[in-house]
């Protein structure tokens, strides 16, 4: 189980590095991981609504750059 978890973590890390490089973002994967510690998303369902709404709370410029790079 430990080897499986370690491999998946490594694969996710390498994919993050690939996404950053592909989108021309000059940021390390370590910095990207640090930025996610203060990124928040709010999920809610209004009364009588049929679907859940999701909104990302205000991002600073560096966080917005990261968000745009991985959501293309």
mmCIF file of the N, C-alpha and C atoms, coordinates in Angstrom:
data_MODEL
# 
_entry.id   MODEL 
# 
loop_
_atom_site.group_PDB 
_atom_site.id 
_atom_site.type_symbol 
_atom_site.label_atom_id 
_atom_site.label_alt_id 
_atom_site.label_comp_id 
_atom_site.label_asym_id 
_atom_site.label_entity_id 
_atom_site.label_seq_id 
_atom_site.pdbx_PDB_ins_code 
_atom_site.Cartn_x 
_atom_site.Cartn_y 
_atom_site.Cartn_z 
_atom_site.occupancy 
_atom_site.B_iso_or_equiv 
_atom_site.pdbx_formal_charge 
_atom_site.auth_seq_id 
_atom_site.auth_comp_id 
_atom_site.auth_asym_id 
_atom_site.auth_atom_id 
_atom_site.pdbx_PDB_model_num 
ATOM 1   N N  . UNK A 1 1  ? 0.831   -1.193 0.000   1.00 0.00 ? 1  UNK A N  1 
ATOM 2   C CA . UNK A 1 1  ? 0.000   0.000  0.000   1.00 0.00 ? 1  UNK A CA 1 
ATOM 3   C C  . UNK A 1 1  ? 0.880   1.262  0.000   1.00 0.00 ? 1  UNK A C  1 
ATOM 4   N N  . UNK A 1 2  ? 1.970   1.237  0.773   1.00 0.00 ? 2  UNK A N  1 
ATOM 5   C CA . UNK A 1 2  ? 2.837   2.408  0.850   1.00 0.00 ? 2  UNK A CA 1 
ATOM 6   C C  . UNK A 1 2  ? 3.444   2.719  -0.517  1.00 0.00 ? 2  UNK A C  1 
ATOM 7   N N  . UNK A 1 3  ? 3.905   1.701  -1.219  1.00 0.00 ? 3  UNK A N  1 
ATOM 8   C CA . UNK A 1 3  ? 4.510   1.914  -2.542  1.00 0.00 ? 3  UNK A CA 1 
ATOM 9   C C  . UNK A 1 3  ? 3.484   2.477  -3.510  1.00 0.00 ? 3  UNK A C  1 
ATOM 10  N N  . UNK A 1 4  ? 2.261   1.999  -3.441  1.00 0.00 ? 4  UNK A N  1 
ATOM 11  C CA . UNK A 1 4  ? 1.188   2.493  -4.311  1.00 0.00 ? 4  UNK A CA 1 
ATOM 12  C C  . UNK A 1 4  ? 0.911   3.974  -4.043  1.00 0.00 ? 4  UNK A C  1 
ATOM 13  N N  . UNK A 1 5  ? 0.799   4.346  -2.790  1.00 0.00 ? 5  UNK A N  1 
ATOM 14  C CA . UNK A 1 5  ? 0.538   5.739  -2.424  1.00 0.00 ? 5  UNK A CA 1 
ATOM 15  C C  . UNK A 1 5  ? 1.700   6.630  -2.849  1.00 0.00 ? 5  UNK A C  1 
ATOM 16  N N  . UNK A 1 6  ? 2.915   6.160  -2.627  1.00 0.00 ? 6  UNK A N  1 
ATOM 17  C CA . UNK A 1 6  ? 4.094   6.937  -3.022  1.00 0.00 ? 6  UNK A CA 1 
ATOM 18  C C  . UNK A 1 6  ? 4.141   7.130  -4.539  1.00 0.00 ? 6  UNK A C  1 
ATOM 19  N N  . UNK A 1 7  ? 3.806   6.093  -5.294  1.00 0.00 ? 7  UNK A N  1 
ATOM 20  C CA . UNK A 1 7  ? 3.815   6.196  -6.755  1.00 0.00 ? 7  UNK A CA 1 
ATOM 21  C C  . UNK A 1 7  ? 2.760   7.179  -7.236  1.00 0.00 ? 7  UNK A C  1 
ATOM 22  N N  . UNK A 1 8  ? 1.563   7.122  -6.673  1.00 0.00 ? 8  UNK A N  1 
ATOM 23  C CA . UNK A 1 8  ? 0.494   8.045  -7.074  1.00 0.00 ? 8  UNK A CA 1 
ATOM 24  C C  . UNK A 1 8  ? 0.887   9.481  -6.742  1.00 0.00 ? 8  UNK A C  1 
ATOM 25  N N  . UNK A 1 9  ? 1.465   9.710  -5.585  1.00 0.00 ? 9  UNK A N  1 
ATOM 26  C CA . UNK A 1 9  ? 1.907   11.061 -5.208  1.00 0.00 ? 9  UNK A CA 1 
ATOM 27  C C  . UNK A 1 9  ? 2.967   11.561 -6.190  1.00 0.00 ? 9  UNK A C  1 
ATOM 28  N N  . UNK A 1 10 ? 3.900   10.697 -6.561  1.00 0.00 ? 10 UNK A N  1 
ATOM 29  C CA . UNK A 1 10 ? 4.940   11.072 -7.528  1.00 0.00 ? 10 UNK A CA 1 
ATOM 30  C C  . UNK A 1 10 ? 4.324   11.390 -8.890  1.00 0.00 ? 10 UNK A C  1 
ATOM 31  N N  . UNK A 1 11 ? 3.362   10.587 -9.321  1.00 0.00 ? 11 UNK A N  1 
ATOM 32  C CA . UNK A 1 11 ? 2.703   10.820 -10.610 1.00 0.00 ? 11 UNK A CA 1 
ATOM 33  C C  . UNK A 1 11 ? 1.959   12.161 -10.615 1.00 0.00 ? 11 UNK A C  1 
ATOM 34  N N  . UNK A 1 12 ? 1.278   12.471 -9.525  1.00 0.00 ? 12 UNK A N  1 
ATOM 35  C CA . UNK A 1 12 ? 0.562   13.753 -9.426  1.00 0.00 ? 12 UNK A CA 1 
ATOM 36  C C  . UNK A 1 12 ? 1.559   14.910 -9.461  1.00 0.00 ? 12 UNK A C  1 
ATOM 37  N N  . UNK A 1 13 ? 2.654   14.779 -8.755  1.00 0.00 ? 13 UNK A N  1 
ATOM 38  C CA . UNK A 1 13 ? 3.695   15.816 -8.715  1.00 0.00 ? 13 UNK A CA 1 
ATOM 39  C C  . UNK A 1 13 ? 4.260   16.071 -10.116 1.00 0.00 ? 13 UNK A C  1 
ATOM 40  N N  . UNK A 1 14 ? 4.573   14.992 -10.840 1.00 0.00 ? 14 UNK A N  1 
ATOM 41  C CA . UNK A 1 14 ? 5.136   15.115 -12.184 1.00 0.00 ? 14 UNK A CA 1 
ATOM 42  C C  . UNK A 1 14 ? 4.115   15.713 -13.152 1.00 0.00 ? 14 UNK A C  1 
ATOM 43  N N  . UNK A 1 15 ? 2.840   15.378 -12.993 1.00 0.00 ? 15 UNK A N  1 
ATOM 44  C CA . UNK A 1 15 ? 1.796   15.949 -13.848 1.00 0.00 ? 15 UNK A CA 1 
ATOM 45  C C  . UNK A 1 15 ? 1.656   17.443 -13.575 1.00 0.00 ? 15 UNK A C  1 
ATOM 46  N N  . UNK A 1 16 ? 1.757   17.849 -12.320 1.00 0.00 ? 16 UNK A N  1 
ATOM 47  C CA . UNK A 1 16 ? 1.726   19.274 -11.994 1.00 0.00 ? 16 UNK A CA 1 
ATOM 48  C C  . UNK A 1 16 ? 2.896   19.991 -12.660 1.00 0.00 ? 16 UNK A C  1 
ATOM 49  N N  . UNK A 1 17 ? 4.088   19.429 -12.550 1.00 0.00 ? 17 UNK A N  1 
ATOM 50  C CA . UNK A 1 17 ? 5.251   20.024 -13.215 1.00 0.00 ? 17 UNK A CA 1 
ATOM 51  C C  . UNK A 1 17 ? 5.029   20.130 -14.723 1.00 0.00 ? 17 UNK A C  1 
ATOM 52  N N  . UNK A 1 18 ? 4.456   19.083 -15.326 1.00 0.00 ? 18 UNK A N  1 
ATOM 53  C CA . UNK A 1 18 ? 4.203   19.081 -16.767 1.00 0.00 ? 18 UNK A CA 1 
ATOM 54  C C  . UNK A 1 18 ? 3.192   20.160 -17.155 1.00 0.00 ? 18 UNK A C  1 
ATOM 55  N N  . UNK A 1 19 ? 2.123   20.292 -16.382 1.00 0.00 ? 19 UNK A N  1 
ATOM 56  C CA . UNK A 1 19 ? 1.111   21.311 -16.664 1.00 0.00 ? 19 UNK A CA 1 
ATOM 57  C C  . UNK A 1 19 ? 1.692   22.719 -16.560 1.00 0.00 ? 19 UNK A C  1 
ATOM 58  N N  . UNK A 1 20 ? 2.485   22.952 -15.531 1.00 0.00 ? 20 UNK A N  1 
ATOM 59  C CA . UNK A 1 20 ? 3.099   24.272 -15.366 1.00 0.00 ? 20 UNK A CA 1 
ATOM 60  C C  . UNK A 1 20 ? 4.017   24.589 -16.539 1.00 0.00 ? 20 UNK A C  1 
ATOM 61  N N  . UNK A 1 21 ? 4.835   23.624 -16.928 1.00 0.00 ? 21 UNK A N  1 
ATOM 62  C CA . UNK A 1 21 ? 5.769   23.841 -18.039 1.00 0.00 ? 21 UNK A CA 1 
ATOM 63  C C  . UNK A 1 21 ? 5.016   24.024 -19.352 1.00 0.00 ? 21 UNK A C  1 
ATOM 64  N N  . UNK A 1 22 ? 4.012   23.189 -19.601 1.00 0.00 ? 22 UNK A N  1 
ATOM 65  C CA . UNK A 1 22 ? 3.244   23.257 -20.848 1.00 0.00 ? 22 UNK A CA 1 
ATOM 66  C C  . UNK A 1 22 ? 2.562   24.606 -21.022 1.00 0.00 ? 22 UNK A C  1 
ATOM 67  N N  . UNK A 1 23 ? 2.115   25.187 -19.920 1.00 0.00 ? 23 UNK A N  1 
ATOM 68  C CA . UNK A 1 23 ? 1.406   26.464 -19.977 1.00 0.00 ? 23 UNK A CA 1 
ATOM 69  C C  . UNK A 1 23 ? 2.318   27.670 -19.762 1.00 0.00 ? 23 UNK A C  1 
ATOM 70  N N  . UNK A 1 24 ? 3.619   27.438 -19.723 1.00 0.00 ? 24 UNK A N  1 
ATOM 71  C CA . UNK A 1 24 ? 4.582   28.534 -19.632 1.00 0.00 ? 24 UNK A CA 1 
ATOM 72  C C  . UNK A 1 24 ? 4.607   29.242 -18.288 1.00 0.00 ? 24 UNK A C  1 
ATOM 73  N N  . UNK A 1 25 ? 4.198   28.569 -17.238 1.00 0.00 ? 25 UNK A N  1 
ATOM 74  C CA . UNK A 1 25 ? 4.198   29.167 -15.906 1.00 0.00 ? 25 UNK A CA 1 
ATOM 75  C C  . UNK A 1 25 ? 5.545   28.897 -15.256 1.00 0.00 ? 25 UNK A C  1 
ATOM 76  N N  . UNK A 1 26 ? 6.275   29.946 -14.963 1.00 0.00 ? 26 UNK A N  1 
ATOM 77  C CA . UNK A 1 26 ? 7.595   29.808 -14.347 1.00 0.00 ? 26 UNK A CA 1 
ATOM 78  C C  . UNK A 1 26 ? 7.437   29.751 -12.834 1.00 0.00 ? 26 UNK A C  1 
ATOM 79  N N  . UNK A 1 27 ? 7.005   28.577 -12.373 1.00 0.00 ? 27 UNK A N  1 
ATOM 80  C CA . UNK A 1 27 ? 6.762   28.367 -10.953 1.00 0.00 ? 27 UNK A CA 1 
ATOM 81  C C  . UNK A 1 27 ? 7.125   26.911 -10.660 1.00 0.00 ? 27 UNK A C  1 
ATOM 82  N N  . UNK A 1 28 ? 7.754   26.678 -9.536  1.00 0.00 ? 28 UNK A N  1 
ATOM 83  C CA . UNK A 1 28 ? 8.091   25.303 -9.174  1.00 0.00 ? 28 UNK A CA 1 
ATOM 84  C C  . UNK A 1 28 ? 6.845   24.585 -8.660  1.00 0.00 ? 28 UNK A C  1 
ATOM 85  N N  . UNK A 1 29 ? 6.868   23.275 -8.740  1.00 0.00 ? 29 UNK A N  1 
ATOM 86  C CA . UNK A 1 29 ? 5.763   22.490 -8.204  1.00 0.00 ? 29 UNK A CA 1 
ATOM 87  C C  . UNK A 1 29 ? 5.654   22.697 -6.695  1.00 0.00 ? 29 UNK A C  1 
ATOM 88  N N  . UNK A 1 30 ? 6.791   22.894 -6.035  1.00 0.00 ? 30 UNK A N  1 
ATOM 89  C CA . UNK A 1 30 ? 6.784   23.139 -4.588  1.00 0.00 ? 30 UNK A CA 1 
ATOM 90  C C  . UNK A 1 30 ? 6.041   24.449 -4.283  1.00 0.00 ? 30 UNK A C  1 
ATOM 91  N N  . UNK A 1 31 ? 6.320   25.499 -5.046  1.00 0.00 ? 31 UNK A N  1 
ATOM 92  C CA . UNK A 1 31 ? 5.633   26.783 -4.828  1.00 0.00 ? 31 UNK A CA 1 
ATOM 93  C C  . UNK A 1 31 ? 4.144   26.639 -5.124  1.00 0.00 ? 31 UNK A C  1 
ATOM 94  N N  . UNK A 1 32 ? 3.808   25.904 -6.166  1.00 0.00 ? 32 UNK A N  1 
ATOM 95  C CA . UNK A 1 32 ? 2.403   25.681 -6.505  1.00 0.00 ? 32 UNK A CA 1 
ATOM 96  C C  . UNK A 1 32 ? 1.692   24.974 -5.355  1.00 0.00 ? 32 UNK A C  1 
ATOM 97  N N  . UNK A 1 33 ? 2.342   23.980 -4.774  1.00 0.00 ? 33 UNK A N  1 
ATOM 98  C CA . UNK A 1 33 ? 1.753   23.265 -3.645  1.00 0.00 ? 33 UNK A CA 1 
ATOM 99  C C  . UNK A 1 33 ? 1.560   24.195 -2.449  1.00 0.00 ? 33 UNK A C  1 
ATOM 100 N N  . UNK A 1 34 ? 2.528   25.069 -2.203  1.00 0.00 ? 34 UNK A N  1 
ATOM 101 C CA . UNK A 1 34 ? 2.401   26.030 -1.098  1.00 0.00 ? 34 UNK A CA 1 
ATOM 102 C C  . UNK A 1 34 ? 1.218   26.968 -1.309  1.00 0.00 ? 34 UNK A C  1 
ATOM 103 N N  . UNK A 1 35 ? 1.020   27.404 -2.550  1.00 0.00 ? 35 UNK A N  1 
ATOM 104 C CA . UNK A 1 35 ? -0.077  28.330 -2.838  1.00 0.00 ? 35 UNK A CA 1 
ATOM 105 C C  . UNK A 1 35 ? -1.440  27.708 -2.582  1.00 0.00 ? 35 UNK A C  1 
ATOM 106 N N  . UNK A 1 36 ? -1.552  26.405 -2.773  1.00 0.00 ? 36 UNK A N  1 
ATOM 107 C CA . UNK A 1 36 ? -2.858  25.763 -2.590  1.00 0.00 ? 36 UNK A CA 1 
ATOM 108 C C  . UNK A 1 36 ? -3.286  25.710 -1.131  1.00 0.00 ? 36 UNK A C  1 
ATOM 109 N N  . UNK A 1 37 ? -2.383  25.966 -0.203  1.00 0.00 ? 37 UNK A N  1 
ATOM 110 C CA . UNK A 1 37 ? -2.733  25.922 1.217   1.00 0.00 ? 37 UNK A CA 1 
ATOM 111 C C  . UNK A 1 37 ? -3.716  27.026 1.597   1.00 0.00 ? 37 UNK A C  1 
ATOM 112 N N  . UNK A 1 38 ? -3.762  28.091 0.813   1.00 0.00 ? 38 UNK A N  1 
ATOM 113 C CA . UNK A 1 38 ? -4.673  29.199 1.130   1.00 0.00 ? 38 UNK A CA 1 
ATOM 114 C C  . UNK A 1 38 ? -5.657  29.465 -0.007  1.00 0.00 ? 38 UNK A C  1 
ATOM 115 N N  . UNK A 1 39 ? -5.918  28.451 -0.822  1.00 0.00 ? 39 UNK A N  1 
ATOM 116 C CA . UNK A 1 39 ? -6.934  28.558 -1.873  1.00 0.00 ? 39 UNK A CA 1 
ATOM 117 C C  . UNK A 1 39 ? -8.172  27.808 -1.390  1.00 0.00 ? 39 UNK A C  1 
ATOM 118 N N  . UNK A 1 40 ? -9.327  28.458 -1.484  1.00 0.00 ? 40 UNK A N  1 
ATOM 119 C CA . UNK A 1 40 ? -10.552 27.865 -0.961  1.00 0.00 ? 40 UNK A CA 1 
ATOM 120 C C  . UNK A 1 40 ? -11.658 27.907 -2.003  1.00 0.00 ? 40 UNK A C  1 
ATOM 121 N N  . UNK A 1 41 ? -12.502 26.869 -1.986  1.00 0.00 ? 41 UNK A N  1 
ATOM 122 C CA . UNK A 1 41 ? -13.660 26.804 -2.865  1.00 0.00 ? 41 UNK A CA 1 
ATOM 123 C C  . UNK A 1 41 ? -14.894 26.628 -1.998  1.00 0.00 ? 41 UNK A C  1 
ATOM 124 N N  . UNK A 1 42 ? -15.931 27.348 -2.325  1.00 0.00 ? 42 UNK A N  1 
ATOM 125 C CA . UNK A 1 42 ? -17.178 27.279 -1.577  1.00 0.00 ? 42 UNK A CA 1 
ATOM 126 C C  . UNK A 1 42 ? -18.190 26.503 -2.417  1.00 0.00 ? 42 UNK A C  1 
ATOM 127 N N  . UNK A 1 43 ? -18.794 25.488 -1.830  1.00 0.00 ? 43 UNK A N  1 
ATOM 128 C CA . UNK A 1 43 ? -19.841 24.705 -2.488  1.00 0.00 ? 43 UNK A CA 1 
ATOM 129 C C  . UNK A 1 43 ? -21.131 24.875 -1.702  1.00 0.00 ? 43 UNK A C  1 
ATOM 130 N N  . UNK A 1 44 ? -22.219 25.140 -2.411  1.00 0.00 ? 44 UNK A N  1 
ATOM 131 C CA . UNK A 1 44 ? -23.497 25.304 -1.722  1.00 0.00 ? 44 UNK A CA 1 
ATOM 132 C C  . UNK A 1 44 ? -24.636 24.953 -2.666  1.00 0.00 ? 44 UNK A C  1 
ATOM 133 N N  . UNK A 1 45 ? -25.771 24.640 -2.080  1.00 0.00 ? 45 UNK A N  1 
ATOM 134 C CA . UNK A 1 45 ? -26.997 24.399 -2.831  1.00 0.00 ? 45 UNK A CA 1 
ATOM 135 C C  . UNK A 1 45 ? -28.071 25.300 -2.245  1.00 0.00 ? 45 UNK A C  1 
ATOM 136 N N  . UNK A 1 46 ? -28.657 26.110 -3.078  1.00 0.00 ? 46 UNK A N  1 
ATOM 137 C CA . UNK A 1 46 ? -29.721 27.006 -2.630  1.00 0.00 ? 46 UNK A CA 1 
ATOM 138 C C  . UNK A 1 46 ? -31.015 26.212 -2.452  1.00 0.00 ? 46 UNK A C  1 
ATOM 139 N N  . UNK A 1 47 ? -31.894 26.691 -1.575  1.00 0.00 ? 47 UNK A N  1 
ATOM 140 C CA . UNK A 1 47 ? -33.180 26.005 -1.413  1.00 0.00 ? 47 UNK A CA 1 
ATOM 141 C C  . UNK A 1 47 ? -33.916 25.957 -2.759  1.00 0.00 ? 47 UNK A C  1 
ATOM 142 N N  . UNK A 1 48 ? -34.486 24.845 -3.052  1.00 0.00 ? 48 UNK A N  1 
ATOM 143 C CA . UNK A 1 48 ? -35.248 24.623 -4.285  1.00 0.00 ? 48 UNK A CA 1 
ATOM 144 C C  . UNK A 1 48 ? -34.364 24.595 -5.538  1.00 0.00 ? 48 UNK A C  1 
ATOM 145 N N  . UNK A 1 49 ? -33.061 24.553 -5.366  1.00 0.00 ? 49 UNK A N  1 
ATOM 146 C CA . UNK A 1 49 ? -32.167 24.468 -6.524  1.00 0.00 ? 49 UNK A CA 1 
ATOM 147 C C  . UNK A 1 49 ? -31.944 23.000 -6.859  1.00 0.00 ? 49 UNK A C  1 
ATOM 148 N N  . UNK A 1 50 ? -31.679 22.746 -8.126  1.00 0.00 ? 50 UNK A N  1 
ATOM 149 C CA . UNK A 1 50 ? -31.485 21.363 -8.546  1.00 0.00 ? 50 UNK A CA 1 
ATOM 150 C C  . UNK A 1 50 ? -30.022 20.963 -8.619  1.00 0.00 ? 50 UNK A C  1 
ATOM 151 N N  . UNK A 1 51 ? -29.137 21.932 -8.486  1.00 0.00 ? 51 UNK A N  1 
ATOM 152 C CA . UNK A 1 51 ? -27.722 21.569 -8.561  1.00 0.00 ? 51 UNK A CA 1 
ATOM 153 C C  . UNK A 1 51 ? -26.896 22.386 -7.577  1.00 0.00 ? 51 UNK A C  1 
ATOM 154 N N  . UNK A 1 52 ? -25.733 21.847 -7.276  1.00 0.00 ? 52 UNK A N  1 
ATOM 155 C CA . UNK A 1 52 ? -24.821 22.498 -6.349  1.00 0.00 ? 52 UNK A CA 1 
ATOM 156 C C  . UNK A 1 52 ? -24.013 23.555 -7.103  1.00 0.00 ? 52 UNK A C  1 
ATOM 157 N N  . UNK A 1 53 ? -23.785 24.667 -6.483  1.00 0.00 ? 53 UNK A N  1 
ATOM 158 C CA . UNK A 1 53 ? -22.960 25.734 -7.040  1.00 0.00 ? 53 UNK A CA 1 
ATOM 159 C C  . UNK A 1 53 ? -21.581 25.668 -6.429  1.00 0.00 ? 53 UNK A C  1 
ATOM 160 N N  . UNK A 1 54 ? -20.555 26.013 -7.215  1.00 0.00 ? 54 UNK A N  1 
ATOM 161 C CA . UNK A 1 54 ? -19.184 26.059 -6.725  1.00 0.00 ? 54 UNK A CA 1 
ATOM 162 C C  . UNK A 1 54 ? -18.572 27.397 -7.112  1.00 0.00 ? 54 UNK A C  1 
ATOM 163 N N  . UNK A 1 55 ? -17.904 28.023 -6.166  1.00 0.00 ? 55 UNK A N  1 
ATOM 164 C CA . UNK A 1 55 ? -17.222 29.289 -6.418  1.00 0.00 ? 55 UNK A CA 1 
ATOM 165 C C  . UNK A 1 55 ? -15.883 29.280 -5.698  1.00 0.00 ? 55 UNK A C  1 
ATOM 166 N N  . UNK A 1 56 ? -14.848 29.651 -6.424  1.00 0.00 ? 56 UNK A N  1 
ATOM 167 C CA . UNK A 1 56 ? -13.532 29.783 -5.819  1.00 0.00 ? 56 UNK A CA 1 
ATOM 168 C C  . UNK A 1 56 ? -13.454 31.167 -5.203  1.00 0.00 ? 56 UNK A C  1 
ATOM 169 N N  . UNK A 1 57 ? -13.027 31.217 -3.962  1.00 0.00 ? 57 UNK A N  1 
ATOM 170 C CA . UNK A 1 57 ? -12.914 32.497 -3.269  1.00 0.00 ? 57 UNK A CA 1 
ATOM 171 C C  . UNK A 1 57 ? -11.731 33.274 -3.815  1.00 0.00 ? 57 UNK A C  1 
ATOM 172 N N  . UNK A 1 58 ? -11.708 34.542 -3.587  1.00 0.00 ? 58 UNK A N  1 
ATOM 173 C CA . UNK A 1 58 ? -10.731 35.459 -4.164  1.00 0.00 ? 58 UNK A CA 1 
ATOM 174 C C  . UNK A 1 58 ? -9.294  34.923 -4.119  1.00 0.00 ? 58 UNK A C  1 
ATOM 175 N N  . UNK A 1 59 ? -8.640  34.972 -5.277  1.00 0.00 ? 59 UNK A N  1 
ATOM 176 C CA . UNK A 1 59 ? -7.265  34.511 -5.409  1.00 0.00 ? 59 UNK A CA 1 
ATOM 177 C C  . UNK A 1 59 ? -6.346  35.695 -5.629  1.00 0.00 ? 59 UNK A C  1 
ATOM 178 N N  . UNK A 1 60 ? -5.118  35.605 -5.109  1.00 0.00 ? 60 UNK A N  1 
ATOM 179 C CA . UNK A 1 60 ? -4.150  36.651 -5.433  1.00 0.00 ? 60 UNK A CA 1 
ATOM 180 C C  . UNK A 1 60 ? -3.597  36.370 -6.830  1.00 0.00 ? 60 UNK A C  1 
ATOM 181 N N  . UNK A 1 61 ? -2.748  37.225 -7.343  1.00 0.00 ? 61 UNK A N  1 
ATOM 182 C CA . UNK A 1 61 ? -2.272  37.120 -8.727  1.00 0.00 ? 61 UNK A CA 1 
ATOM 183 C C  . UNK A 1 61 ? -1.535  35.803 -8.979  1.00 0.00 ? 61 UNK A C  1 
ATOM 184 N N  . UNK A 1 62 ? -0.709  35.383 -8.046  1.00 0.00 ? 62 UNK A N  1 
ATOM 185 C CA . UNK A 1 62 ? 0.062   34.153 -8.214  1.00 0.00 ? 62 UNK A CA 1 
ATOM 186 C C  . UNK A 1 62 ? -0.855  32.924 -8.173  1.00 0.00 ? 62 UNK A C  1 
ATOM 187 N N  . UNK A 1 63 ? -1.835  32.942 -7.296  1.00 0.00 ? 63 UNK A N  1 
ATOM 188 C CA . UNK A 1 63 ? -2.795  31.848 -7.222  1.00 0.00 ? 63 UNK A CA 1 
ATOM 189 C C  . UNK A 1 63 ? -3.653  31.795 -8.487  1.00 0.00 ? 63 UNK A C  1 
ATOM 190 N N  . UNK A 1 64 ? -4.030  32.953 -9.014  1.00 0.00 ? 64 UNK A N  1 
ATOM 191 C CA . UNK A 1 64 ? -4.827  32.996 -10.235 1.00 0.00 ? 64 UNK A CA 1 
ATOM 192 C C  . UNK A 1 64 ? -4.036  32.422 -11.409 1.00 0.00 ? 64 UNK A C  1 
ATOM 193 N N  . UNK A 1 65 ? -2.759  32.732 -11.471 1.00 0.00 ? 65 UNK A N  1 
ATOM 194 C CA . UNK A 1 65 ? -1.886  32.187 -12.508 1.00 0.00 ? 65 UNK A CA 1 
ATOM 195 C C  . UNK A 1 65 ? -1.853  30.662 -12.421 1.00 0.00 ? 65 UNK A C  1 
ATOM 196 N N  . UNK A 1 66 ? -1.701  30.128 -11.231 1.00 0.00 ? 66 UNK A N  1 
ATOM 197 C CA . UNK A 1 66 ? -1.692  28.687 -11.022 1.00 0.00 ? 66 UNK A CA 1 
ATOM 198 C C  . UNK A 1 66 ? -3.031  28.077 -11.412 1.00 0.00 ? 66 UNK A C  1 
ATOM 199 N N  . UNK A 1 67 ? -4.123  28.664 -10.974 1.00 0.00 ? 67 UNK A N  1 
ATOM 200 C CA . UNK A 1 67 ? -5.461  28.163 -11.292 1.00 0.00 ? 67 UNK A CA 1 
ATOM 201 C C  . UNK A 1 67 ? -5.666  28.120 -12.800 1.00 0.00 ? 67 UNK A C  1 
ATOM 202 N N  . UNK A 1 68 ? -5.324  29.179 -13.490 1.00 0.00 ? 68 UNK A N  1 
ATOM 203 C CA . UNK A 1 68 ? -5.501  29.226 -14.939 1.00 0.00 ? 68 UNK A CA 1 
ATOM 204 C C  . UNK A 1 68 ? -4.652  28.178 -15.653 1.00 0.00 ? 68 UNK A C  1 
ATOM 205 N N  . UNK A 1 69 ? -3.455  27.941 -15.136 1.00 0.00 ? 69 UNK A N  1 
ATOM 206 C CA . UNK A 1 69 ? -2.537  26.986 -15.776 1.00 0.00 ? 69 UNK A CA 1 
ATOM 207 C C  . UNK A 1 69 ? -3.057  25.551 -15.686 1.00 0.00 ? 69 UNK A C  1 
ATOM 208 N N  . UNK A 1 70 ? -3.641  25.180 -14.575 1.00 0.00 ? 70 UNK A N  1 
ATOM 209 C CA . UNK A 1 70 ? -4.066  23.791 -14.420 1.00 0.00 ? 70 UNK A CA 1 
ATOM 210 C C  . UNK A 1 70 ? -5.512  23.546 -14.847 1.00 0.00 ? 70 UNK A C  1 
ATOM 211 N N  . UNK A 1 71 ? -6.259  24.599 -15.162 1.00 0.00 ? 71 UNK A N  1 
ATOM 212 C CA . UNK A 1 71 ? -7.644  24.434 -15.609 1.00 0.00 ? 71 UNK A CA 1 
ATOM 213 C C  . UNK A 1 71 ? -7.825  24.782 -17.076 1.00 0.00 ? 71 UNK A C  1 
ATOM 214 N N  . UNK A 1 72 ? -6.797  24.670 -17.859 1.00 0.00 ? 72 UNK A N  1 
ATOM 215 C CA . UNK A 1 72 ? -6.924  24.913 -19.310 1.00 0.00 ? 72 UNK A CA 1 
ATOM 216 C C  . UNK A 1 72 ? -7.318  23.663 -19.997 1.00 0.00 ? 72 UNK A C  1 
# 
